[in-house]
């Protein structure tokens, strides 16, 4: 008996070792990568083509430190610790890792035990004496195992592993997006502080102009019309100066949410605006495939979809289940755990679906279509990434020149205002020329602040489009990423 059992187990083990994994072999989808970014120009030097692997395992780095702003540094440090979207993404990573462990458990047999004590009474019509009552003591153990002959479990584990890697890339993408959004909101808030400084200075200038018209009016050299115009101009500037607080408060509240604080208990003090754009190493387009976490997540989704095709194809092959049970059984509790009371059974079972009305074939077609969909999504993600880099490179290039031109316009408007005031004071021109010059200067100053704000936001968005930082550090453990 034992010899036949051993031979059966040996045959099963040999069959298992010779098993094959059905399903397509995974090959990373090909994408068209330009040799260089259009906005930087292509010099054609060096070998810029190389295999690109997902870069979600590399740290995004503290990229915001290149702006040399201590207040921004302090806020960014709080994003990974307190941002609730980052916390939710970190929990999604833990859930995905648990699913991988669940899939791996199918490599091993399932063992169950169920000790029972049963009181029974025999029927009057049975072969035994009528009305006999007895107690049966049983301690069974059972085990079942399905060898992974066709790779169903292996493909399930692969699919779970790829999904886990995609969730880790999603975590990095959520973290990077939160960091970039905070930096953009921060510089937009500082732009409001700069507008406040401009309008404060404008209000002071307009008040002085009003006093000048009043003095001239009292001396008989001015007209009431000029006084009214100066007063209207002053009140308009004061209203704009007051209204700045609305947008600044909204940016402040947005930053509070990003760092995980209630808006009512969070504030940022007004400060001067250092708006110098740092040098940003752009690198090669092929490196973008390694540095962007959303590209890594899309590529891992393709690998997961490929493994799911193998799972669907494994359903076409028969399943072998090995089961065994044994234990001790007796009607006497004193002899319950003795060797003569042993019971056991062992044997394989083979199951094969003979007819399913095309269910398995349709399932394979479904997962093949899903795979094609993820490939298209991956390529679209890559194209979008290149577009975002080019967009922000173009924005920085154009804004750099635009700001130089606007600074010249501000200087010209300042000269024009000085000349207009001199001519009005000398009685050569009407006060309307001063009003026009004041409005021109204020408009040019506001436009300059707007361009500088756009420039800083474009710098942040360029860094985000490039995938964040550039330090190739080991990945943080998923349980520490919160």
C-alpha angles and dihedrals in degrees: 000000000000090000092056091047092051091050090051092051091047091052091050092049091050090050090049093050090050093049120125132213113237122209136069121304112248118249121176111248115254120240133187110251119189116229092237141355113277093224091056097042127234121263094179093223124142133004105298098169116093140140111278121211128191109281098198090111092064121086118256088222129214092292094162091071089077087075090063094221114140093196091054091046092054092049094047092053089061095055097075091044103043111017108114096209089056090048091051091049090050090053089050088057091053090049091050091049090051090053089056090054089049091053092048091055088072089071089073134060121261113237123195135177132190120179110200138185112198129186113204138179120207121234121254089236095052127106091251124077110288120260096013112158120200140165123231120204116201134177107179129176123194133187132186131183134180111204113224094238097155101032098256093135093040091052090046090054091047092050091050092047092051090047089051091051090049090052090052090052089048088053091053090047093051091047093048092047091051092048093049093046090051092050091048092048090046094055092043088053090049088050088058088051089053091049088050090054091049093048093045089055090045092051090050091050093047091049090053089049090052091051089050093053091047092051091049090048093052090050091051095247097103138055133235088239091064091049091052092047092050091048092049091049091051094049091049091053092047090053091051090047091053094045091059088079092069098062093037091055091051092053090047091052091048091053090049090057092048092054092045101252132125111259092233095061099043130083140162119210119234114260142167117279120244101191103171112139113230125227107268118201103220101183126188127322090242089061090059089072088061100040105047114083093202090058090049091050092049092050092049089051088056090053090048092051090050091054091049089060088060091051090053093047092051088067089073091068129073121262122229118205123190115202134177135174135182143152147130126293134176143144091231121070090208091058096036097106098040126117097243089062093063121127129184145164133183136177147128128255128205122203128183130172108237100183131012103155092248096309097134094044091051090048091055090048089051093054092044089054089047089052092052089049093053090048090054090047090050093051091046090052090053092048091049090050092054090047093052092050092048091046094054094041088054091046092052093046094049095040092052090060093038092055091052090052093046092050088055089050091053091051091050091048090052091053091047091053093050091051092047092052091049093050093046092049090050090051094243098118138028121256089252089079090056091049091051092048092048092050091047092052094047092048092050092048092050091048091051091053089049092052092048090049090052090049094054093045090049090052090053092046091049091055090048091048089052091054101261123268131016104222112117096213125158114270120265116246109263092239090058097048091089 
